[in-house]
Amino acid sequence: MRFPGLLLFALATPAALGQEGPRLVLGGEASVSYGARDDGFFNETTYSHNLLRLLRLDLLLSLRLAGSLTLLGDLRSENLDAVRPYALYLRWRPVPEIDLDLQAGRIPPVFGAFPRRRYAQDNPLISWPLVWQYLTTLRSDAPPPDADALLAQRGSGWLTGYPAYGYAPGLPIASAARPDTGFEGRFAEGPLALAVAVTQGTLSDPRSSDSNDGKQVSARIEWHPAARLKLGASVAQGEFLDARRTLPSGRFEQRAVGLDAEYSRGHLVARAEAIYSEWDLPRRGTPPIDRPLRAFGYYLEARWRFAPGWHLAARLDDLDFGEIRGSAGVTPWEAPTRRFEAGVGYLPQRHVLLKAVYQRNQRDAGLVRSQDLLASQLLLWF
C-alpha cells in the first residue's frame, strides 16, 4: 500500500477543486555549517551526513487548491545531493469554524517536540538532540544473529555490519532527519490539541513505502495550561523489521513513549524532552537476544536573548540503553552516550543568523569515546 498514490488521486478529484483559484506561496532556507572533524561520528545522520559539516537548501511551498484544500511541501538538498521531498502532503480543513485538519502524504511528525520546530532558525544550536539524531547499532534491515554480534558493534552506529547483511548506518531512537508517509488528523479546542497518525514506517525508521506489511499508529496530546507553559505526551507503536528478509514468524515492533515541556518568560525559553523506546528482535543464535532492546534518552535546553540580535544557548543530552546477556556477561546493548553543547547566536540583519558552538561528546564504547568540537553556521531564509 503506497500513500502517495492516494495523494495524487485526491489532487485529481474534481470535488477537491473549488471556485477560488490556486494561490502559491514560496519560501526558502539555506544553511551552511562547518566545524572540526567529527572522528567519532557523534553528529552523523541517517543520510551519512554530519550536522557540523553540512550545506542544506530548502524550498518551501504552499499551494492552495481550494478554500479548504492546500498542498504543502518542503523540497530539500543536503551537500548538493539529490533533491528529496522532506515533506509533501495535502491538508484539508473540512469545517472552517473548527480547528480540525486532515493530512495525507509525506506528513509532519505527530510524535515528540523537537521535529515540530519546522525551521532551522528554531534550533538555537547547530546539532540536534541525541535522542533525535544519534545512530545506534540497531538496523531494521539486518537483525543481529545473536547477542554477541550486537554487543561487538557497540559505539559504531554510523557503519554497522552483521553477517550476510553487509555494512550500513544504524538507526536513531527517533529520527528527525526524515518524515514518515501516511495519514494524520489534528484537532484543537482551547488549551488542548490532539493529533493521531497512521504511517508506513516507525519512529526510528520513517519510510516512503511499505516494506513489511505493517503500519505505525502514533498519537500526541498537547496542553497549554498557561500562556508561557506547554506540555506534551506522545505514544507510537508499529512494525519495525523489514519483512523482505527471511525472519521467523511473529511481530517485531517498536514501541515508544515521549514527554516534553516548554516554558518561556521574558527573553528566556527552556525546553525538556524524554523518550523511552523498545524494539522486538527475533530470538536467534546463542546466546539469543531474549528480551526487547530498550533505550531511554532526554535533553534539557535553554536559550536566552541577552541583547538585541544576540542569544546564548545550551543543551545537555543523555542516552542510556537496556542490558542484555552475552557470553561475557550482562551489559548495555549499546554504549551510553552524553553530550553538552553551548553556543552564541547573532542576528546581524533580518533573515540572517550566525551561530558558533562548542560541543563535548562522551560514550562508553567505540574507537573514539570522547571528543571536543567547535563549529559555526550561517543561516539565511526568506
Stockholm file with secondary structure:
# STOCKHOLM 1.0

chainA/1-382         MRFPGLLLFALATPAALGQEGPRLVLGGEASVSYGARDDGFFNETTYSHNLLRLLRLDLLLSLRLAGSLTLLGDLRSENLDAVRPYALYLRWRPVPEIDLDLQAGRIPPVFGAFPRRRYAQDNPLISWPLVWQYLTTLRSDAPPPDADALLAQRGSGWLTGYPAYGYAPGLPIASAARPDTGFEGRFAEGPLALAVAVTQGTLSDPRSSDSNDGKQVSARIEWHPAARLKLGASVAQGEFLDARRTLPSGRFEQRAVGLDAEYSRGHLVARAEAIYSEWDLPRRGTPPIDRPLRAFGYYLEARWRFAPGWHLAARLDDLDFGEIRGSAGVTPWEAPTRRFEAGVGYLPQRHVLLKAVYQRNQRDAGLVRSQDLLASQLLLWF
#=GR chainA/1-382 SS CCHHHHHHHHHHCGGGCCSSCCEEEEEEEEEEEEESCCTTCTTBCTTSCBTTBEEEEEEEEEEEEETTEEEEEEEEEETTCCCEEEEEEEEECSCTTSCEEEEEEEECCCSCSGGGCCSGGGCSSSSCCGGGTCCCSCCSSCCCSSHHHHHTTTTCTTSEEETTTEEECCCCSSCSSSCEEEEEEEEEETTEEEEEEEESSCSSSCCSSCSSSCCEEEEEEEEEEETTEEEEEEEEEEECSCTTSCCCSSCCEEEEEEEEEEEEETTEEEEEEEEEEEECCCCCSSSCCCSCEEEEEEEEEEEEEEETTEEEEEEEEEEEECEEEETTEEEESSCCEEEEEEEEEEEEETTEEEEEEEEEEEESSSSCCEEEEEEEEEEEEC
#=GC SS_cons         CCHHHHHHHHHHCGGGCCSSCCEEEEEEEEEEEEESCCTTCTTBCTTSCBTTBEEEEEEEEEEEEETTEEEEEEEEEETTCCCEEEEEEEEECSCTTSCEEEEEEEECCCSCSGGGCCSGGGCSSSSCCGGGTCCCSCCSSCCCSSHHHHHTTTTCTTSEEETTTEEECCCCSSCSSSCEEEEEEEEEETTEEEEEEEESSCSSSCCSSCSSSCCEEEEEEEEEEETTEEEEEEEEEEECSCTTSCCCSSCCEEEEEEEEEEEEETTEEEEEEEEEEEECCCCCSSSCCCSCEEEEEEEEEEEEEEETTEEEEEEEEEEEECEEEETTEEEESSCCEEEEEEEEEEEEETTEEEEEEEEEEEESSSSCCEEEEEEEEEEEEC
//
